[in-house]
Amino acid sequence: MPVAARIEKSLAALRRDLAHHKNMSVGEMLEETLVHTFESVHPGGVASPHTETTLSYIQARRQKHRIACDTHACYRLFERSRRSNRRSE
């Protein structure tokens, strides 16, 4: 099922790189990641679809795309509305 979603530009670039690295479409890679978040591991975490090799690849791509945020950054990020962007022009 097609789903439209907005994502920060550097995260979208990392997502494309990761899908290519794993020989998957972006949709397949996102589906794999989402399904793994439903699997609980102890103590209190979630499963990861990524091997140690893939995690190393992700770290390199994070540096390439200048992604410095951690996993909890989404709680601190915000997007200016189109209306506020127009006011600043």
Summary of the structure (lengths in Angstrom):
residues: 89
radius of gyration: 15.5
end to end distance: 37.8
largest distance: 50.2
contacts: 162
relative contact order: 0.13
helix: 53%
strand: 4%
